């Protein structure tokens, strides 16, 4: 919080200076107490693998609670539940908001919103591992519980080196985006805030009309390209640098990701030209590409109100909200690698039924996918759908909104997208929900960001009694 405190001093926002100073003192005090309780010789080597679930879940929830304190003290968001929701949305890189007038917030608070997304994009625990490499090899177990994707891979012999390499790439891409946005006419504050939200696929804007505020094709396309980059598996960047570009481009998940982007943009462009009232081809392609990119990468920016688009276009956007982008990216959703693997499994089942003696393994990039991994992917998708259904039911208990609103609100939160349809569309927000529904949606954002099982597994009685069979 020292960065937004510095911003508050620069812009002479003295009430924000007080809010951040008090919160920094609270967090520092908690750090001292925690260190004293754990002891100086505490090591992650002593941790059981299942302990990582509790560590990660509690870290993310506590981080959101502490991050909400400045908003409450300063008065930007006086309601504690609303402030908690906003910060869960920040750290989970969802981008959903309860604020009806974002521009009314002090610049330091706007900066803090964007910064929480940048921190949550790559992961709080991964950042800790990158900065404190002496945590030990068990740190990979803890980090894997928060990493967005089916697996977390070590690019180097030590996971701390891997974490540091990932963050270096993350910082470099963020810096490049800041420079490009400055060339587009943004001032430094605007460029940093939007670069933080874009690379994290978060979607928090500093203007009420989001990216449409700039009315610039250049800015729109730069952000579109970087949303696509942020939705790409970061491990592939290292493959391009240290191996061969052809190897990275041959990745099956990357190819499907690009295919979905191109096909979805093309179909929406044609539909808008025929039914949506668009006349300029370039404007249509720009809006279609931006909205597909922002939703498949689960960023959540907006340049137009797609709520009024034809039903065909909204159906495509709804589907990409489900899929999300690639594994080991900053995006949310089910992830394309799971969709691809399950599709291959069904294809294999059809071939086996038609040819009894055939031996047809499910492979990814030429490597066989084990039955255990396939079962995990299937169970994730089933759990995702069950959480979506149960979450919609729970939210609707204290909601006056229609079914489409509640359903897409929960889908948006579990996929960490931001906007939904109907009353939670791109020009609307979540302010009308009751404190009960707001709190549930906040928890769903954290559950979705931590790949479901990290949080849900703690509701099992087997987790708390490991001797139970």
N, C-alpha and C positions, 0 to 999 in steps of 0.2 A: 504493500500500500504506500510505499515511499514515493513511487512514481506519480500517482494521482495527488498525493500530498504536495509534491513539487509543482504539479500543474495548478493546484489550488493557490499556491503562493504566487505563481507567475501572474495568474488572472485576478489576484486579490480577492479570492472567495474565502473570506475569513471564517465563515460558519463551516465551510467544508474543511478548512485547516484544523479547526477544533475537532470536527467529527473524525477525521482520519488520525489525528494525533491520539485521541482517546482510544480508538480501536487498535492502533499500533501498540499502545501501552497494554491493552488487554491481551492481545495475541502474544506479545513478548512475555508477559507474565505467565500465560498458559504454557508457553514453551519452556520457561524456567521450571515450572512445577512438574511438567511431564518428564523433563530430563532428570529431575531430582528423584522422581518416583521410579523411573526405569533404571537409573544408575548409569554411571559412565561406561561400564563395560558391557552394556546391552548390545547384543548382536543379532542380526537377522538369521545367523546360522542356527540359532536355537528355535527358530520358528517352524511350526508344522505347516505344511502346504495349505491346509484348510484355514489356518490363521489369517492368511492373506485376504480371504474374503471379508472377514470382519474389519481388518485394518483398512482396506481400500474403501469399503462402504462407509465406515465411520469417518474416515478422512474427508471424503467428498461431502458428506452431510454436514460435518462440523465446519468445513471450509465455507460452505454456502451460508451457514448461520453467521459465522464471523464476518463474512464479506457483506452481509446485509446490514450490519450495525451502523456503518456510516450513513446509509440512506435514512435510517430511522432517526438518528441523532440530528442530522442536518435538516430533516423534514421533507426531503424530496419524496420519500415513500414512508409516511408515518405508520402505516399498517404493517405489523411485523410479518404476518403471513404473506402479504403482497411482496415485501422486501425479500423474504426467503424465496418466493417463487421466482423473482427477478434474477436472483443470484444462482439458483438451481438452473435457470435457463441460460445464464452466462457460462458457468463452469461446464455444463453439459453441451454447450454450443448449440442450443436449440434455437434461441432467438425469439421465442414467444415472450410477449410483454403484457403488463397490465397498465402501462403508462398510456394515457390518452393524448398527452402533449409532451413528446420527448424533448422538444426544443426549449421547454421551460426549465429543464434541469441545468445546474451549473456545469461548466465544461469539465471540471474535475470528476464529477459523477458520471458524465458521459464517457470520459476516458476510462474510468474504473470499470464500467460495464463492458467496454470493448476489451480491456486488458484481461478480465476474468475469462472471456471466451478464448483469448490467445493462450492463456495458461491451461485451460481445460482441453484445448484442441489436441495437443500432443499428450497431455496427461499430467496430473499433479505428481503422481508417484514416479513416473518416468523422469520428470524434471528433477525430483529429489535424488533419484539414482544417478542422474547425469552430473549433478553438482556434488554429491557425496559418494564417490566411488568406493569407499571403504566399507560399504554396507555388507559386502559379501555376496556369494553366488546365489544365496536364497532371495536376494533382491529381485531376481528375475521372476520368481514365483509371485511376489507381491505385484510387480509391474504387469505381469501377464493377466492379472485379475481385472485390470482396468483398460488394457489395450484393445481398441476397436477392431476386432477381426477374429476369425476362428483360431488363429495361433499367433504367438509372438516369436519371432525368429531372431537369433543372435547373428549379427553381421560380422562380429569379431569374436575372439576367444572369450572376452569378458563382456558381460551384458552392460556393465557401466560404460564401457567404451562404445557399445552399440547405441545406448541411450544418448550419449554425448554426440555421436555422429548424427543421429536423427535430429537432435535439437540444433546442431550447426546448420544442417540443410534447411530446417524450419526457419531459422533466423535469417539465413541468406535469401531464401525465397521471399520472406516478409520484407526485407530491405529492398530487394529489387522491385517489389510491388509498390512500396512507398515512393520510390524514385519515379516510377512510371506514372503514378497518380499525380505526383507533383508536376510532371510535364503536361498533364491533362488539365491543369488549372486549379487543382485543390491546394489549399494552404497546408502547412505542415501538420496542424492538429487534425484536419479532415483526413489527410493521407494516412497518418499513423492509425487513427481510429478505424478507418475502413480496411486498412491492410491487416490489422489485428483480427477483425471480424471475418474477413474473407479467407485468410489462410487457415483459420480455425473452423471454417464452414459454419460460422455462428449466425451472422445475419443481423446483429444489433446495429442499427443506424443511428445517426445523430440528428437526422431530420425526419419530420413526420411523414414525408412522402418518399423516404428511403433513397434509393439510387436515382429515382426519377427527378429528384431535386436538382441534379446537375444538368439535366437535359443535354447530355453529351454522348454521342455515339462512341467516341474514343474511350471514355471512362466505362461505359457499359460493356464494350468488348474486352477491355483490359480485365475488368472484374470477372467477366464470363470465362475468359481463358484461365485465370488463376483459380476460379472455383473448380474448374475441371481438373487443374493440376493438383489442387488440394484434395480432390476426391480420388486421386491416383495412389496406388500402393507406394509408400515412400521407399520401400526396399528396392523398387525398380530403378530409382534414381541412382542408387549405388551400383546396381548391375550395369547401368549405362556408363558409369564412370570407370569402374574397376574391371568390367568384363567387356561385353560387346553390346552395342546398341541393338543388333538383330535379336539377341537373346531376350532382351527386355520387350521388344516389339512383338515377339512371338508368343508372349504370355497370353494364355487363353482368356483370363479374366479381363485383361486390358483390352483385348480385341472385342469382347462382348460389351464392355463398358462403352467403347467408342461406337460400336454398332447401335446400341440403345440410344446414345446421344444423337447420332445422325438420323436414325429412323424416327425417333420421337419428334425431333425438330422439323423434319420434313413433313410428317403427317399433320402436325399442328399448323405449320405454315400453309399447307394446301387447304386445310379446313378453314382457317381464318380468312384466306383470300376468297373462298367460295361462300362462307356463311357468316364470317365474323365482322364484316364491314370494313376490312382493311383494303387499301388500294395501292399503297407503296410496297413493292416486293421487299426492298431492303429493310424497311421498318418492320415488316411482318417477320422476316427471318431473324432480325435482331431481337424482337420481343419473344419469339418462340424459342430461340437458342438460349436467351437469358433465363427464361422461366424454367425450361427443362434443366438447365445447368444448376440453377439455384435450388431446385427441388431434389434432383437426383444426388447432388452433393450435400443435401440437407442444410444448405446455407440459410435460405429463407429471405433473401432480399426481394425487393419488388420494383419493377419499373412500370407495371400496368396492373389493372384490376382484372385478373384472370377469372374472377368470380362471374363475370358477365360473358365469358367466352362460351362458345357452343359446348354442349354436353360431351361431345366426342373429345374435345381438347381437354376438358376437365378430367375425363376418365383416364387419359394418358398420363396426365400430371399426377393423378391419384396412384397409378401403378408405379411410377418412378419414385413416389414417396415411400412405397413399400420396399422397393428393391434397394434404395440407397446406392452408394458408390462402391469403391473397391475396399477390400480388407486392408488393414494396416495403413489406413488413411485417417484424416480427421473427420470423416463423414460418419453418419449414423445409418439407420435402416438395417434391413436383413443382411445386406452385402451381396454383391454380384457373385462372389465365389460360391456362396451357398446355393444361390439360384441355379448356377451353372452345374454344380455337382449333383444336385437333386434331379435336375433335368436329365443329366447323363445316366443317373441311376434308373429313372423311369424308362429311358430309352433302352438301357440294358435289359430291363425286365421284359420289355416287349420282344426283344430279339431272342431272349432265352425261352420264352413261351412258344415262339415260332420255330426255334431250332433247339431241340432238347440237348443235343450233344455239344453245343457251342460253348467255348470258354471265352467269356467277354468281361474283363475286369473294367471297373470304372477308373479312369485315369485322368490326371490333371497335369498338363505339360509333360506327358509321357510317363509320369510316375503314378503307380497304382495307389489309389486311395483306400486305406484300410477300412474294414467293416466298422471298426470302432469309431473312426472319424466320421464316416457316413451317418452312423446312428446319432452322433453328437449334432451334426448339422440338421438332421431331421428333427431331433428333439428341440433344437433351438427354434426352428420355424414354427413348430407346434406350440411351444411355450410363448413365442412372440404373438401368435394369433389368439391364444388363450388369455394372455395378459391384456391384449387389445380389447377382447370381448368383456372380460371381467372389469377392466378399467372403465370402459364405457358405461357399464351398468352402475358401478359405484359413483362415478361422476354425475350421472343422470339422477341419482337419488336426491340431490340438492340443486338441480339445475332446471331452469325454466326454458332452456334453449331446445331447438328441435333435434331430432336424431342425427341428421347429417352434421350439424354443428358439434355435438358431443362426440360423435364417432371420429370425425376428422381432427378434433382437438386432441383426443387421446392418441390417435395415430401420429399426429404431428409431434406430440411430446415423446412418445416411445421411440419414434424414428429420429428425434432431435431435429425436426425440420423447421418449425417456427409457425408459418401460416397454415391454415387448413382451408376449409370451404365454408360457405354460408356466413354465419356471424363471426367466425374466426378467420375470415379471408384475408388477403394481402393488405387491404386498407383498413382492416378492423384489428381488434386485439382481444385479450382475455379478461378485461377489467370487469365484465358483468358477472363473472362467476362468484359464487359464495365463497366464504373463507374455507369451508370444508372441501369444496370441489377444487379450489385453488391449491390447497395443501396436497390433495391427492395427485393433481396434475404435476406438481413440483416433484413429488417422490417418483412419479412415473418417468419424468425426464432423467433423473439420476439412475433409475433402474435400466432405462433404455441405453444410456451412455455407457453403463458398466456391463453391457452385454447380458442382461437379464439374470443369469444364474448367479453372478457375484453377489447380488442382493437377495434374490428369491431363495437361494439355498439356505439362508439363515432362518427361514421360516419353517424349515424341516426339523422335526424333533431328533432326527438322526445326527444333525449337525451339532446339537448341544449335548448329545449323549453318543459318543463315537463307539461305545462298546455295544450299542444296539445293532442287531443284524437286520 
